[in-house]
């Protein structure tokens, strides 16, 4: 079973940057879509970004487009998310997820099969 472990979260001021990493316990295949979701206190888990198995297709939530960048390195079994120009609204627990599909078909969390434990991102105003 694939285990995903997020790292890189922390507390930053508005306008700051963080780079999240998601390391898989074993190799992730090109058939796996990798995604990032977040859940703020009192809110439902929401889609942030996803990258297709080959890395050729990427989608972002409107709220982060232009500020966040998702990438992957299958050889290193790792997916990344660079987060710039952070806002207090970005404060949430960020989760890495993997899907048994090479194609991004939706933004629904329920379509992902493996999940990390999450890493807290807090942006102070």
PyMOL commands that set and color helices and strands:
alter all, ss='L'
color gray80, all
select helices_A, chain A and resi 74-76+88-90+109-111
alter helices_A, ss='H'
color red, helices_A
select strands_A, chain A and resi 4-7+10-13+18-24+33-39+46-51+58-60+68-73+78-83+92-99+114-115+119-124
alter strands_A, ss='S'
color yellow, strands_A
deselect
rebuild
show_as cartoon
